[in-house]
Protein backbone atom coordinates (compact mmCIF):
# COMPACT_ATOMS: atom_id res chain seq x y z
CA UNK A 1 0.00 0.00 0.00
CA UNK A 2 2.92 2.36 0.60
CA UNK A 3 3.79 2.21 -3.10
CA UNK A 4 0.46 3.80 -4.04
CA UNK A 5 0.51 7.58 -4.31
CA UNK A 6 -1.90 10.02 -2.76
CA UNK A 7 -4.83 10.54 -2.90
CA UNK A 8 -5.35 6.94 -4.10
CA UNK A 9 -3.61 5.48 -1.04
CA UNK A 10 -5.92 7.37 1.31
CA UNK A 11 -8.99 6.33 -0.70
CA UNK A 12 -7.94 2.68 -0.69
CA UNK A 13 -7.40 2.71 3.05
CA UNK A 14 -10.79 4.33 3.63
CA UNK A 15 -12.45 1.54 1.62
CA UNK A 16 -10.38 -1.05 3.44
CA UNK A 17 -11.45 0.42 6.79
CA UNK A 18 -15.12 -0.01 5.87
CA UNK A 19 -14.56 -3.61 4.82
CA UNK A 20 -12.54 -4.50 7.89
CA UNK A 21 -15.28 -3.22 10.18
CA UNK A 22 -17.68 -5.72 8.58
CA UNK A 23 -15.35 -8.72 8.64
CA UNK A 24 -15.48 -11.57 11.05
CA UNK A 25 -11.90 -12.41 11.96
CA UNK A 26 -10.48 -15.85 12.53
CA UNK A 27 -6.98 -16.72 13.54
CA UNK A 28 -4.78 -19.77 13.62
CA UNK A 29 -2.71 -20.32 16.73
CA UNK A 30 1.02 -20.08 16.08
CA UNK A 31 1.59 -23.36 17.92
CA UNK A 32 -0.52 -25.08 15.24
CA UNK A 33 1.03 -23.17 12.36
CA UNK A 34 4.57 -24.24 13.19
CA UNK A 35 3.49 -27.86 12.66
CA UNK A 36 2.50 -27.25 9.02
CA UNK A 37 4.93 -28.71 6.49
CA UNK A 38 5.80 -25.39 4.81
CA UNK A 39 6.66 -23.53 8.03
CA UNK A 40 10.44 -23.81 7.80
CA UNK A 41 10.36 -22.72 4.17
CA UNK A 42 7.87 -19.83 4.35
CA UNK A 43 7.64 -18.68 7.97
CA UNK A 44 4.73 -18.00 10.28
CA UNK A 45 2.57 -15.54 8.33
CA UNK A 46 2.71 -17.26 4.95
CA UNK A 47 2.23 -20.70 6.49
CA UNK A 48 -0.76 -19.49 8.49
CA UNK A 49 -2.73 -18.78 5.31
CA UNK A 50 -2.02 -22.11 3.65
CA UNK A 51 -4.80 -24.02 5.37
CA UNK A 52 -8.02 -22.79 3.78
CA UNK A 53 -7.94 -19.35 2.24
CA UNK A 54 -7.70 -17.87 -1.22
CA UNK A 55 -4.23 -16.38 -1.22
CA UNK A 56 -3.32 -13.19 -3.06
CA UNK A 57 0.45 -12.79 -3.10
CA UNK A 58 3.29 -11.27 -5.09
CA UNK A 59 5.66 -13.97 -3.85
CA UNK A 60 6.24 -16.23 -6.86
CA UNK A 61 7.88 -18.98 -4.82
CA UNK A 62 4.98 -19.05 -2.36
CA UNK A 63 2.36 -18.92 -5.14
CA UNK A 64 4.00 -21.83 -6.95
CA UNK A 65 4.15 -23.92 -3.77
CA UNK A 66 0.54 -23.20 -2.84
CA UNK A 67 -0.74 -24.04 -6.31
CA UNK A 68 1.28 -27.25 -6.25
CA UNK A 69 -0.42 -28.39 -3.02
CA UNK A 70 -3.88 -27.39 -4.25
CA UNK A 71 -4.45 -24.05 -2.51
CA UNK A 72 -6.36 -21.42 -4.51
CA UNK A 73 -3.77 -18.76 -5.23
CA UNK A 74 -3.61 -15.59 -7.30
CA UNK A 75 -0.18 -14.20 -8.07
CA UNK A 76 -0.70 -10.44 -7.83
CA UNK A 77 1.98 -9.86 -10.48
CA UNK A 78 -0.16 -11.72 -13.01
CA UNK A 79 -3.08 -9.32 -12.62
CA UNK A 80 -1.15 -6.05 -12.40
CA UNK A 81 -0.97 -5.80 -16.17
CA UNK A 82 -4.75 -5.50 -16.49
CA UNK A 83 -5.15 -1.75 -16.50
CA UNK A 84 -2.76 -0.86 -13.69
CA UNK A 85 -0.31 1.98 -14.15
N, C-alpha and C positions, 0 to 999 in steps of 0.2 A: 504494500500500500504506500510505502514511502517513496516509491518511484513514480507515483502519479502526481502530476502537478496540481496546483490550486486553480480554480475552485473545485475541480473534479474530485480531488481527494476528500475534501470536506463533504461534498455531496454524497460520495460513496459511503463515508463513515456515518452520515446521518441515516441513510437507508439501512445500513448494517445495524445501527442502533435500534431501529424499529423492529427489524427481524429478530434480533437477539432477545428483545423483550418478550416476544411471542414464543420463543423456543422452549422446549422442555429439554433440559440437559441431562445427559447420562455420563457416567465416567467409568473407567476401568481401573481397578486398583493396580498400582505399580507392581505389587507383589505377584499379581497374576500375569502382568505384561512381561515381566522378565523371564517367564517360563515359555514364552512363545518362541518358536524356532528362529525367527529373524531378528531377535533382540540384539545379539552380538554384532550383527551386520548393520542394522539400521538405527539402533538406539531406542529410547523410551517412547518418544512422541510418535515417530513413524510406526513403530511396532504396535502401539496402542490403537491405531486406526485400522489395522489389518483385519481384525475379526469380522466386521459386518457392515462396513460403511462404504458408500461410493467415495472414492478418493480422488481429489483434484490436486495434482502436484506438478511441479516443474522439475522434479528430480527424476531424470531418465532411468537411472539405475533402480530406484524404488518402483517406478511405474512398470518397468519390465518385470521385476520380481513379482509384483502383485498380480499382474496379468497372467504370469506363468502359473501362479497358484490359484487362479480363478477368482480373484477379487476384482470387482468392477472398478476400473481406473480410467481417468481422463488425464492425459499428459497436457498440462496447460500450454506448453509450447506448441502443441499441434493445433490449438484453436486460436492462438494469438493472431494468426495470419488472416482471419476472417474479419476484416474491417477494423482492426486495431491499428493505431498509429503510434 
